[in-house]
């Protein structure tokens, strides 16, 4: 049974998540040759305050909130 786990920042609509699950399922069915009922799509949502894509800057402390830096250190 193929499982797809997707990590997303919160804020997507139910319709968007349904579309993501449908398209991922369609791809797995086409590529792996399994029944659609066998595919499981799990969407984990996190608060946007818990995510950043700026940790790779040269001076992260200047651009990243302390709470995010603390999470990155864990």
mmCIF file of the N, C-alpha and C atoms, coordinates in Angstrom:
data_MODEL
# 
_entry.id   MODEL 
# 
loop_
_atom_site.group_PDB 
_atom_site.id 
_atom_site.type_symbol 
_atom_site.label_atom_id 
_atom_site.label_alt_id 
_atom_site.label_comp_id 
_atom_site.label_asym_id 
_atom_site.label_entity_id 
_atom_site.label_seq_id 
_atom_site.pdbx_PDB_ins_code 
_atom_site.Cartn_x 
_atom_site.Cartn_y 
_atom_site.Cartn_z 
_atom_site.occupancy 
_atom_site.B_iso_or_equiv 
_atom_site.pdbx_formal_charge 
_atom_site.auth_seq_id 
_atom_site.auth_comp_id 
_atom_site.auth_asym_id 
_atom_site.auth_atom_id 
_atom_site.pdbx_PDB_model_num 
ATOM 1   N N  . UNK A 1 1  ? 0.844   -1.171 0.000   1.00 0.00 ? 1  UNK A N  1 
ATOM 2   C CA . UNK A 1 1  ? 0.000   0.000  0.000   1.00 0.00 ? 1  UNK A CA 1 
ATOM 3   C C  . UNK A 1 1  ? 0.894   1.240  0.000   1.00 0.00 ? 1  UNK A C  1 
ATOM 4   N N  . UNK A 1 2  ? 0.917   2.007  -1.078  1.00 0.00 ? 2  UNK A N  1 
ATOM 5   C CA . UNK A 1 2  ? 1.718   3.225  -1.112  1.00 0.00 ? 2  UNK A CA 1 
ATOM 6   C C  . UNK A 1 2  ? 1.144   4.290  -0.178  1.00 0.00 ? 2  UNK A C  1 
ATOM 7   N N  . UNK A 1 3  ? 2.044   4.931  0.555   1.00 0.00 ? 3  UNK A N  1 
ATOM 8   C CA . UNK A 1 3  ? 1.651   6.045  1.414   1.00 0.00 ? 3  UNK A CA 1 
ATOM 9   C C  . UNK A 1 3  ? 2.464   7.272  1.027   1.00 0.00 ? 3  UNK A C  1 
ATOM 10  N N  . UNK A 1 4  ? 1.789   8.390  0.921   1.00 0.00 ? 4  UNK A N  1 
ATOM 11  C CA . UNK A 1 4  ? 2.426   9.671  0.632   1.00 0.00 ? 4  UNK A CA 1 
ATOM 12  C C  . UNK A 1 4  ? 2.186   10.560 1.841   1.00 0.00 ? 4  UNK A C  1 
ATOM 13  N N  . UNK A 1 5  ? 3.262   11.111 2.406   1.00 0.00 ? 5  UNK A N  1 
ATOM 14  C CA . UNK A 1 5  ? 3.140   12.014 3.539   1.00 0.00 ? 5  UNK A CA 1 
ATOM 15  C C  . UNK A 1 5  ? 3.623   13.381 3.081   1.00 0.00 ? 5  UNK A C  1 
ATOM 16  N N  . UNK A 1 6  ? 2.747   14.361 3.183   1.00 0.00 ? 6  UNK A N  1 
ATOM 17  C CA . UNK A 1 6  ? 3.044   15.712 2.717   1.00 0.00 ? 6  UNK A CA 1 
ATOM 18  C C  . UNK A 1 6  ? 3.014   16.672 3.892   1.00 0.00 ? 6  UNK A C  1 
ATOM 19  N N  . UNK A 1 7  ? 4.074   17.443 4.042   1.00 0.00 ? 7  UNK A N  1 
ATOM 20  C CA . UNK A 1 7  ? 4.160   18.467 5.079   1.00 0.00 ? 7  UNK A CA 1 
ATOM 21  C C  . UNK A 1 7  ? 3.829   19.809 4.433   1.00 0.00 ? 7  UNK A C  1 
ATOM 22  N N  . UNK A 1 8  ? 2.835   20.498 4.966   1.00 0.00 ? 8  UNK A N  1 
ATOM 23  C CA . UNK A 1 8  ? 2.421   21.798 4.430   1.00 0.00 ? 8  UNK A CA 1 
ATOM 24  C C  . UNK A 1 8  ? 2.246   22.802 5.549   1.00 0.00 ? 8  UNK A C  1 
ATOM 25  N N  . UNK A 1 9  ? 2.518   24.045 5.239   1.00 0.00 ? 9  UNK A N  1 
ATOM 26  C CA . UNK A 1 9  ? 2.129   25.109 6.159   1.00 0.00 ? 9  UNK A CA 1 
ATOM 27  C C  . UNK A 1 9  ? 0.612   25.203 6.115   1.00 0.00 ? 9  UNK A C  1 
ATOM 28  N N  . UNK A 1 10 ? 0.008   25.503 7.258   1.00 0.00 ? 10 UNK A N  1 
ATOM 29  C CA . UNK A 1 10 ? -1.449  25.589 7.315   1.00 0.00 ? 10 UNK A CA 1 
ATOM 30  C C  . UNK A 1 10 ? -1.962  26.692 6.389   1.00 0.00 ? 10 UNK A C  1 
ATOM 31  N N  . UNK A 1 11 ? -3.228  26.581 6.037   1.00 0.00 ? 11 UNK A N  1 
ATOM 32  C CA . UNK A 1 11 ? -3.850  27.633 5.252   1.00 0.00 ? 11 UNK A CA 1 
ATOM 33  C C  . UNK A 1 11 ? -4.455  27.170 3.943   1.00 0.00 ? 11 UNK A C  1 
ATOM 34  N N  . UNK A 1 12 ? -4.278  25.908 3.580   1.00 0.00 ? 12 UNK A N  1 
ATOM 35  C CA . UNK A 1 12 ? -4.895  25.407 2.345   1.00 0.00 ? 12 UNK A CA 1 
ATOM 36  C C  . UNK A 1 12 ? -6.344  25.063 2.621   1.00 0.00 ? 12 UNK A C  1 
ATOM 37  N N  . UNK A 1 13 ? -7.179  25.222 1.609   1.00 0.00 ? 13 UNK A N  1 
ATOM 38  C CA . UNK A 1 13 ? -8.592  24.886 1.756   1.00 0.00 ? 13 UNK A CA 1 
ATOM 39  C C  . UNK A 1 13 ? -8.777  23.373 1.654   1.00 0.00 ? 13 UNK A C  1 
ATOM 40  N N  . UNK A 1 14 ? -9.935  22.910 2.084   1.00 0.00 ? 14 UNK A N  1 
ATOM 41  C CA . UNK A 1 14 ? -10.263 21.486 1.963   1.00 0.00 ? 14 UNK A CA 1 
ATOM 42  C C  . UNK A 1 14 ? -10.244 21.087 0.489   1.00 0.00 ? 14 UNK A C  1 
ATOM 43  N N  . UNK A 1 15 ? -10.768 21.940 -0.375  1.00 0.00 ? 15 UNK A N  1 
ATOM 44  C CA . UNK A 1 15 ? -10.772 21.625 -1.807  1.00 0.00 ? 15 UNK A CA 1 
ATOM 45  C C  . UNK A 1 15 ? -9.344  21.503 -2.360  1.00 0.00 ? 15 UNK A C  1 
ATOM 46  N N  . UNK A 1 16 ? -8.448  22.374 -1.927  1.00 0.00 ? 16 UNK A N  1 
ATOM 47  C CA . UNK A 1 16 ? -7.053  22.282 -2.368  1.00 0.00 ? 16 UNK A CA 1 
ATOM 48  C C  . UNK A 1 16 ? -6.425  20.977 -1.911  1.00 0.00 ? 16 UNK A C  1 
ATOM 49  N N  . UNK A 1 17 ? -6.678  20.594 -0.664  1.00 0.00 ? 17 UNK A N  1 
ATOM 50  C CA . UNK A 1 17 ? -6.111  19.349 -0.151  1.00 0.00 ? 17 UNK A CA 1 
ATOM 51  C C  . UNK A 1 17 ? -6.708  18.142 -0.869  1.00 0.00 ? 17 UNK A C  1 
ATOM 52  N N  . UNK A 1 18 ? -7.968  18.194 -1.197  1.00 0.00 ? 18 UNK A N  1 
ATOM 53  C CA . UNK A 1 18 ? -8.588  17.101 -1.967  1.00 0.00 ? 18 UNK A CA 1 
ATOM 54  C C  . UNK A 1 18 ? -7.944  16.991 -3.347  1.00 0.00 ? 18 UNK A C  1 
ATOM 55  N N  . UNK A 1 19 ? -7.684  18.130 -3.981  1.00 0.00 ? 19 UNK A N  1 
ATOM 56  C CA . UNK A 1 19 ? -7.059  18.134 -5.306  1.00 0.00 ? 19 UNK A CA 1 
ATOM 57  C C  . UNK A 1 19 ? -5.642  17.569 -5.239  1.00 0.00 ? 19 UNK A C  1 
ATOM 58  N N  . UNK A 1 20 ? -4.894  17.962 -4.212  1.00 0.00 ? 20 UNK A N  1 
ATOM 59  C CA . UNK A 1 20 ? -3.543  17.421 -4.024  1.00 0.00 ? 20 UNK A CA 1 
ATOM 60  C C  . UNK A 1 20 ? -3.608  15.901 -3.868  1.00 0.00 ? 20 UNK A C  1 
ATOM 61  N N  . UNK A 1 21 ? -4.499  15.426 -3.002  1.00 0.00 ? 21 UNK A N  1 
ATOM 62  C CA . UNK A 1 21 ? -4.621  13.983 -2.770  1.00 0.00 ? 21 UNK A CA 1 
ATOM 63  C C  . UNK A 1 21 ? -5.015  13.248 -4.050  1.00 0.00 ? 21 UNK A C  1 
ATOM 64  N N  . UNK A 1 22 ? -5.931  13.823 -4.825  1.00 0.00 ? 22 UNK A N  1 
ATOM 65  C CA . UNK A 1 22 ? -6.359  13.194 -6.080  1.00 0.00 ? 22 UNK A CA 1 
ATOM 66  C C  . UNK A 1 22 ? -5.207  13.106 -7.071  1.00 0.00 ? 22 UNK A C  1 
ATOM 67  N N  . UNK A 1 23 ? -4.478  14.198 -7.229  1.00 0.00 ? 23 UNK A N  1 
ATOM 68  C CA . UNK A 1 23 ? -3.399  14.203 -8.216  1.00 0.00 ? 23 UNK A CA 1 
ATOM 69  C C  . UNK A 1 23 ? -2.239  13.310 -7.788  1.00 0.00 ? 23 UNK A C  1 
ATOM 70  N N  . UNK A 1 24 ? -1.905  13.298 -6.494  1.00 0.00 ? 24 UNK A N  1 
ATOM 71  C CA . UNK A 1 24 ? -0.872  12.378 -6.021  1.00 0.00 ? 24 UNK A CA 1 
ATOM 72  C C  . UNK A 1 24 ? -1.315  10.933 -6.244  1.00 0.00 ? 24 UNK A C  1 
ATOM 73  N N  . UNK A 1 25 ? -2.564  10.642 -5.907  1.00 0.00 ? 25 UNK A N  1 
ATOM 74  C CA . UNK A 1 25 ? -3.094  9.294  -6.086  1.00 0.00 ? 25 UNK A CA 1 
ATOM 75  C C  . UNK A 1 25 ? -3.044  8.886  -7.550  1.00 0.00 ? 25 UNK A C  1 
ATOM 76  N N  . UNK A 1 26 ? -3.509  9.767  -8.430  1.00 0.00 ? 26 UNK A N  1 
ATOM 77  C CA . UNK A 1 26 ? -3.481  9.462  -9.875  1.00 0.00 ? 26 UNK A CA 1 
ATOM 78  C C  . UNK A 1 26 ? -2.068  9.135  -10.354 1.00 0.00 ? 26 UNK A C  1 
ATOM 79  N N  . UNK A 1 27 ? -1.089  9.878  -9.869  1.00 0.00 ? 27 UNK A N  1 
ATOM 80  C CA . UNK A 1 27 ? 0.301   9.645  -10.271 1.00 0.00 ? 27 UNK A CA 1 
ATOM 81  C C  . UNK A 1 27 ? 0.801   8.294  -9.777  1.00 0.00 ? 27 UNK A C  1 
ATOM 82  N N  . UNK A 1 28 ? 0.538   7.980  -8.521  1.00 0.00 ? 28 UNK A N  1 
ATOM 83  C CA . UNK A 1 28 ? 0.978   6.686  -7.968  1.00 0.00 ? 28 UNK A CA 1 
ATOM 84  C C  . UNK A 1 28 ? 0.310   5.530  -8.704  1.00 0.00 ? 28 UNK A C  1 
ATOM 85  N N  . UNK A 1 29 ? -0.978  5.670  -8.994  1.00 0.00 ? 29 UNK A N  1 
ATOM 86  C CA . UNK A 1 29 ? -1.700  4.628  -9.733  1.00 0.00 ? 29 UNK A CA 1 
ATOM 87  C C  . UNK A 1 29 ? -1.063  4.417  -11.102 1.00 0.00 ? 29 UNK A C  1 
ATOM 88  N N  . UNK A 1 30 ? -0.772  5.520  -11.795 1.00 0.00 ? 30 UNK A N  1 
ATOM 89  C CA . UNK A 1 30 ? -0.199  5.437  -13.140 1.00 0.00 ? 30 UNK A CA 1 
ATOM 90  C C  . UNK A 1 30 ? 1.210   4.855  -13.114 1.00 0.00 ? 30 UNK A C  1 
ATOM 91  N N  . UNK A 1 31 ? 2.050   5.314  -12.187 1.00 0.00 ? 31 UNK A N  1 
ATOM 92  C CA . UNK A 1 31 ? 3.456   4.904  -12.167 1.00 0.00 ? 31 UNK A CA 1 
ATOM 93  C C  . UNK A 1 31 ? 3.647   3.525  -11.542 1.00 0.00 ? 31 UNK A C  1 
ATOM 94  N N  . UNK A 1 32 ? 2.930   3.249  -10.475 1.00 0.00 ? 32 UNK A N  1 
ATOM 95  C CA . UNK A 1 32 ? 3.143   1.997  -9.727  1.00 0.00 ? 32 UNK A CA 1 
ATOM 96  C C  . UNK A 1 32 ? 2.172   0.878  -10.100 1.00 0.00 ? 32 UNK A C  1 
ATOM 97  N N  . UNK A 1 33 ? 1.104   1.236  -10.811 1.00 0.00 ? 33 UNK A N  1 
ATOM 98  C CA . UNK A 1 33 ? 0.150   0.216  -11.226 1.00 0.00 ? 33 UNK A CA 1 
ATOM 99  C C  . UNK A 1 33 ? -0.651  -0.378 -10.088 1.00 0.00 ? 33 UNK A C  1 
ATOM 100 N N  . UNK A 1 34 ? -1.017  0.442  -9.105  1.00 0.00 ? 34 UNK A N  1 
ATOM 101 C CA . UNK A 1 34 ? -1.826  -0.042 -7.987  1.00 0.00 ? 34 UNK A CA 1 
ATOM 102 C C  . UNK A 1 34 ? -3.244  0.509  -8.104  1.00 0.00 ? 34 UNK A C  1 
ATOM 103 N N  . UNK A 1 35 ? -4.155  -0.082 -7.352  1.00 0.00 ? 35 UNK A N  1 
ATOM 104 C CA . UNK A 1 35 ? -5.518  0.415  -7.308  1.00 0.00 ? 35 UNK A CA 1 
ATOM 105 C C  . UNK A 1 35 ? -5.567  1.729  -6.528  1.00 0.00 ? 35 UNK A C  1 
ATOM 106 N N  . UNK A 1 36 ? -6.410  2.662  -6.930  1.00 0.00 ? 36 UNK A N  1 
ATOM 107 C CA . UNK A 1 36 ? -6.514  3.928  -6.199  1.00 0.00 ? 36 UNK A CA 1 
ATOM 108 C C  . UNK A 1 36 ? -6.878  3.737  -4.729  1.00 0.00 ? 36 UNK A C  1 
ATOM 109 N N  . UNK A 1 37 ? -7.653  2.711  -4.430  1.00 0.00 ? 37 UNK A N  1 
ATOM 110 C CA . UNK A 1 37 ? -8.055  2.458  -3.047  1.00 0.00 ? 37 UNK A CA 1 
ATOM 111 C C  . UNK A 1 37 ? -6.883  2.068  -2.166  1.00 0.00 ? 37 UNK A C  1 
ATOM 112 N N  . UNK A 1 38 ? -5.774  1.655  -2.783  1.00 0.00 ? 38 UNK A N  1 
ATOM 113 C CA . UNK A 1 38 ? -4.606  1.234  -2.016  1.00 0.00 ? 38 UNK A CA 1 
ATOM 114 C C  . UNK A 1 38 ? -3.705  2.408  -1.617  1.00 0.00 ? 38 UNK A C  1 
ATOM 115 N N  . UNK A 1 39 ? -3.942  3.566  -2.201  1.00 0.00 ? 39 UNK A N  1 
ATOM 116 C CA . UNK A 1 39 ? -3.074  4.725  -1.962  1.00 0.00 ? 39 UNK A CA 1 
ATOM 117 C C  . UNK A 1 39 ? -3.590  5.526  -0.772  1.00 0.00 ? 39 UNK A C  1 
ATOM 118 N N  . UNK A 1 40 ? -2.672  5.860  0.141   1.00 0.00 ? 40 UNK A N  1 
ATOM 119 C CA . UNK A 1 40 ? -3.001  6.673  1.306   1.00 0.00 ? 40 UNK A CA 1 
ATOM 120 C C  . UNK A 1 40 ? -2.208  7.974  1.201   1.00 0.00 ? 40 UNK A C  1 
ATOM 121 N N  . UNK A 1 41 ? -2.899  9.099  1.313   1.00 0.00 ? 41 UNK A N  1 
ATOM 122 C CA . UNK A 1 41 ? -2.249  10.403 1.321   1.00 0.00 ? 41 UNK A CA 1 
ATOM 123 C C  . UNK A 1 41 ? -2.491  11.032 2.688   1.00 0.00 ? 41 UNK A C  1 
ATOM 124 N N  . UNK A 1 42 ? -1.401  11.354 3.371   1.00 0.00 ? 42 UNK A N  1 
ATOM 125 C CA . UNK A 1 42 ? -1.470  11.971 4.696   1.00 0.00 ? 42 UNK A CA 1 
ATOM 126 C C  . UNK A 1 42 ? -0.920  13.382 4.573   1.00 0.00 ? 42 UNK A C  1 
ATOM 127 N N  . UNK A 1 43 ? -1.709  14.362 4.991   1.00 0.00 ? 43 UNK A N  1 
ATOM 128 C CA . UNK A 1 43 ? -1.271  15.751 4.944   1.00 0.00 ? 43 UNK A CA 1 
ATOM 129 C C  . UNK A 1 43 ? -1.111  16.254 6.364   1.00 0.00 ? 43 UNK A C  1 
ATOM 130 N N  . UNK A 1 44 ? 0.120   16.603 6.721   1.00 0.00 ? 44 UNK A N  1 
ATOM 131 C CA . UNK A 1 44 ? 0.412   17.212 8.019   1.00 0.00 ? 44 UNK A CA 1 
ATOM 132 C C  . UNK A 1 44 ? 0.486   18.716 7.817   1.00 0.00 ? 44 UNK A C  1 
ATOM 133 N N  . UNK A 1 45 ? -0.246  19.446 8.617   1.00 0.00 ? 45 UNK A N  1 
ATOM 134 C CA . UNK A 1 45 ? -0.204  20.897 8.528   1.00 0.00 ? 45 UNK A CA 1 
ATOM 135 C C  . UNK A 1 45 ? 0.462   21.466 9.781   1.00 0.00 ? 45 UNK A C  1 
ATOM 136 N N  . UNK A 1 46 ? 1.304   22.444 9.584   1.00 0.00 ? 46 UNK A N  1 
ATOM 137 C CA . UNK A 1 46 ? 1.986   23.123 10.681  1.00 0.00 ? 46 UNK A CA 1 
ATOM 138 C C  . UNK A 1 46 ? 1.667   24.606 10.620  1.00 0.00 ? 46 UNK A C  1 
ATOM 139 N N  . UNK A 1 47 ? 1.648   25.260 11.775  1.00 0.00 ? 47 UNK A N  1 
ATOM 140 C CA . UNK A 1 47 ? 1.446   26.710 11.763  1.00 0.00 ? 47 UNK A CA 1 
ATOM 141 C C  . UNK A 1 47 ? 2.556   27.391 10.966  1.00 0.00 ? 47 UNK A C  1 
ATOM 142 N N  . UNK A 1 48 ? 2.189   28.422 10.229  1.00 0.00 ? 48 UNK A N  1 
ATOM 143 C CA . UNK A 1 48 ? 3.192   29.150 9.440   1.00 0.00 ? 48 UNK A CA 1 
ATOM 144 C C  . UNK A 1 48 ? 4.276   29.757 10.329  1.00 0.00 ? 48 UNK A C  1 
ATOM 145 N N  . UNK A 1 49 ? 3.950   30.026 11.573  1.00 0.00 ? 49 UNK A N  1 
ATOM 146 C CA . UNK A 1 49 ? 4.951   30.591 12.482  1.00 0.00 ? 49 UNK A CA 1 
ATOM 147 C C  . UNK A 1 49 ? 6.031   29.581 12.838  1.00 0.00 ? 49 UNK A C  1 
ATOM 148 N N  . UNK A 1 50 ? 5.792   28.309 12.551  1.00 0.00 ? 50 UNK A N  1 
ATOM 149 C CA . UNK A 1 50 ? 6.770   27.265 12.858  1.00 0.00 ? 50 UNK A CA 1 
ATOM 150 C C  . UNK A 1 50 ? 7.633   26.910 11.654  1.00 0.00 ? 50 UNK A C  1 
ATOM 151 N N  . UNK A 1 51 ? 7.529   27.677 10.564  1.00 0.00 ? 51 UNK A N  1 
ATOM 152 C CA . UNK A 1 51 ? 8.272   27.357 9.348   1.00 0.00 ? 51 UNK A CA 1 
ATOM 153 C C  . UNK A 1 51 ? 8.992   28.595 8.832   1.00 0.00 ? 51 UNK A C  1 
ATOM 154 N N  . UNK A 1 52 ? 10.103  28.340 8.183   1.00 0.00 ? 52 UNK A N  1 
ATOM 155 C CA . UNK A 1 52 ? 10.806  29.403 7.485   1.00 0.00 ? 52 UNK A CA 1 
ATOM 156 C C  . UNK A 1 52 ? 11.660  28.776 6.402   1.00 0.00 ? 52 UNK A C  1 
ATOM 157 N N  . UNK A 1 53 ? 11.975  29.546 5.399   1.00 0.00 ? 53 UNK A N  1 
ATOM 158 C CA . UNK A 1 53 ? 12.904  29.070 4.382   1.00 0.00 ? 53 UNK A CA 1 
ATOM 159 C C  . UNK A 1 53 ? 14.137  29.963 4.356   1.00 0.00 ? 53 UNK A C  1 
ATOM 160 N N  . UNK A 1 54 ? 14.338  30.717 5.431   1.00 0.00 ? 54 UNK A N  1 
ATOM 161 C CA . UNK A 1 54 ? 15.436  31.669 5.483   1.00 0.00 ? 54 UNK A CA 1 
ATOM 162 C C  . UNK A 1 54 ? 16.566  31.223 6.397   1.00 0.00 ? 54 UNK A C  1 
ATOM 163 N N  . UNK A 1 55 ? 16.602  29.991 6.803   1.00 0.00 ? 55 UNK A N  1 
ATOM 164 C CA . UNK A 1 55 ? 17.652  29.532 7.715   1.00 0.00 ? 55 UNK A CA 1 
ATOM 165 C C  . UNK A 1 55 ? 19.011  29.450 7.032   1.00 0.00 ? 55 UNK A C  1 
ATOM 166 N N  . UNK A 1 56 ? 19.045  29.510 5.730   1.00 0.00 ? 56 UNK A N  1 
ATOM 167 C CA . UNK A 1 56 ? 20.312  29.396 5.024   1.00 0.00 ? 56 UNK A CA 1 
ATOM 168 C C  . UNK A 1 56 ? 20.930  30.752 4.703   1.00 0.00 ? 56 UNK A C  1 
ATOM 169 N N  . UNK A 1 57 ? 20.356  31.829 5.196   1.00 0.00 ? 57 UNK A N  1 
ATOM 170 C CA . UNK A 1 57 ? 20.947  33.137 4.957   1.00 0.00 ? 57 UNK A CA 1 
ATOM 171 C C  . UNK A 1 57 ? 22.243  33.283 5.743   1.00 0.00 ? 57 UNK A C  1 
ATOM 172 N N  . UNK A 1 58 ? 23.053  34.264 5.373   1.00 0.00 ? 58 UNK A N  1 
ATOM 173 C CA . UNK A 1 58 ? 24.336  34.428 6.043   1.00 0.00 ? 58 UNK A CA 1 
ATOM 174 C C  . UNK A 1 58 ? 24.177  34.948 7.457   1.00 0.00 ? 58 UNK A C  1 
ATOM 175 N N  . UNK A 1 59 ? 23.063  35.606 7.737   1.00 0.00 ? 59 UNK A N  1 
ATOM 176 C CA . UNK A 1 59 ? 22.834  36.128 9.075   1.00 0.00 ? 59 UNK A CA 1 
ATOM 177 C C  . UNK A 1 59 ? 21.425  35.768 9.534   1.00 0.00 ? 59 UNK A C  1 
ATOM 178 N N  . UNK A 1 60 ? 21.191  34.501 9.864   1.00 0.00 ? 60 UNK A N  1 
ATOM 179 C CA . UNK A 1 60 ? 19.836  34.075 10.186  1.00 0.00 ? 60 UNK A CA 1 
ATOM 180 C C  . UNK A 1 60 ? 19.229  34.805 11.377  1.00 0.00 ? 60 UNK A C  1 
ATOM 181 N N  . UNK A 1 61 ? 20.035  35.192 12.325  1.00 0.00 ? 61 UNK A N  1 
ATOM 182 C CA . UNK A 1 61 ? 19.478  35.868 13.492  1.00 0.00 ? 61 UNK A CA 1 
ATOM 183 C C  . UNK A 1 61 ? 18.843  37.197 13.127  1.00 0.00 ? 61 UNK A C  1 
ATOM 184 N N  . UNK A 1 62 ? 19.286  37.785 12.043  1.00 0.00 ? 62 UNK A N  1 
ATOM 185 C CA . UNK A 1 62 ? 18.748  39.089 11.638  1.00 0.00 ? 62 UNK A CA 1 
ATOM 186 C C  . UNK A 1 62 ? 17.416  38.956 10.927  1.00 0.00 ? 62 UNK A C  1 
ATOM 187 N N  . UNK A 1 63 ? 17.103  37.771 10.388  1.00 0.00 ? 63 UNK A N  1 
ATOM 188 C CA . UNK A 1 63 ? 15.896  37.641 9.581   1.00 0.00 ? 63 UNK A CA 1 
ATOM 189 C C  . UNK A 1 63 ? 14.920  36.589 10.084  1.00 0.00 ? 63 UNK A C  1 
ATOM 190 N N  . UNK A 1 64 ? 15.340  35.733 10.994  1.00 0.00 ? 64 UNK A N  1 
ATOM 191 C CA . UNK A 1 64 ? 14.499  34.636 11.446  1.00 0.00 ? 64 UNK A CA 1 
ATOM 192 C C  . UNK A 1 64 ? 14.102  34.870 12.903  1.00 0.00 ? 64 UNK A C  1 
ATOM 193 N N  . UNK A 1 65 ? 12.801  34.746 13.209  1.00 0.00 ? 65 UNK A N  1 
ATOM 194 C CA . UNK A 1 65 ? 12.364  34.923 14.595  1.00 0.00 ? 65 UNK A CA 1 
ATOM 195 C C  . UNK A 1 65 ? 13.045  33.935 15.534  1.00 0.00 ? 65 UNK A C  1 
ATOM 196 N N  . UNK A 1 66 ? 13.277  34.369 16.776  1.00 0.00 ? 66 UNK A N  1 
ATOM 197 C CA . UNK A 1 66 ? 13.926  33.515 17.783  1.00 0.00 ? 66 UNK A CA 1 
ATOM 198 C C  . UNK A 1 66 ? 13.222  32.174 17.945  1.00 0.00 ? 66 UNK A C  1 
ATOM 199 N N  . UNK A 1 67 ? 11.882  32.183 17.907  1.00 0.00 ? 67 UNK A N  1 
ATOM 200 C CA . UNK A 1 67 ? 11.147  30.933 18.108  1.00 0.00 ? 67 UNK A CA 1 
ATOM 201 C C  . UNK A 1 67 ? 11.472  29.921 17.021  1.00 0.00 ? 67 UNK A C  1 
ATOM 202 N N  . UNK A 1 68 ? 11.692  30.386 15.796  1.00 0.00 ? 68 UNK A N  1 
ATOM 203 C CA . UNK A 1 68 ? 12.021  29.478 14.696  1.00 0.00 ? 68 UNK A CA 1 
ATOM 204 C C  . UNK A 1 68 ? 13.446  28.992 14.840  1.00 0.00 ? 68 UNK A C  1 
ATOM 205 N N  . UNK A 1 69 ? 14.361  29.868 15.235  1.00 0.00 ? 69 UNK A N  1 
ATOM 206 C CA . UNK A 1 69 ? 15.750  29.430 15.450  1.00 0.00 ? 69 UNK A CA 1 
ATOM 207 C C  . UNK A 1 69 ? 15.801  28.363 16.539  1.00 0.00 ? 69 UNK A C  1 
ATOM 208 N N  . UNK A 1 70 ? 15.004  28.523 17.572  1.00 0.00 ? 70 UNK A N  1 
ATOM 209 C CA . UNK A 1 70 ? 14.976  27.537 18.647  1.00 0.00 ? 70 UNK A CA 1 
ATOM 210 C C  . UNK A 1 70 ? 14.478  26.201 18.126  1.00 0.00 ? 70 UNK A C  1 
ATOM 211 N N  . UNK A 1 71 ? 13.460  26.203 17.260  1.00 0.00 ? 71 UNK A N  1 
ATOM 212 C CA . UNK A 1 71 ? 12.952  24.962 16.684  1.00 0.00 ? 71 UNK A CA 1 
ATOM 213 C C  . UNK A 1 71 ? 13.999  24.304 15.800  1.00 0.00 ? 71 UNK A C  1 
ATOM 214 N N  . UNK A 1 72 ? 14.741  25.112 15.048  1.00 0.00 ? 72 UNK A N  1 
ATOM 215 C CA . UNK A 1 72 ? 15.748  24.561 14.141  1.00 0.00 ? 72 UNK A CA 1 
ATOM 216 C C  . UNK A 1 72 ? 16.874  23.889 14.913  1.00 0.00 ? 72 UNK A C  1 
ATOM 217 N N  . UNK A 1 73 ? 17.106  24.302 16.126  1.00 0.00 ? 73 UNK A N  1 
ATOM 218 C CA . UNK A 1 73 ? 18.188  23.746 16.928  1.00 0.00 ? 73 UNK A CA 1 
ATOM 219 C C  . UNK A 1 73 ? 17.817  22.408 17.560  1.00 0.00 ? 73 UNK A C  1 
ATOM 220 N N  . UNK A 1 74 ? 16.534  22.079 17.584  1.00 0.00 ? 74 UNK A N  1 
ATOM 221 C CA . UNK A 1 74 ? 16.074  20.849 18.236  1.00 0.00 ? 74 UNK A CA 1 
ATOM 222 C C  . UNK A 1 74 ? 16.443  19.639 17.411  1.00 0.00 ? 74 UNK A C  1 
# 
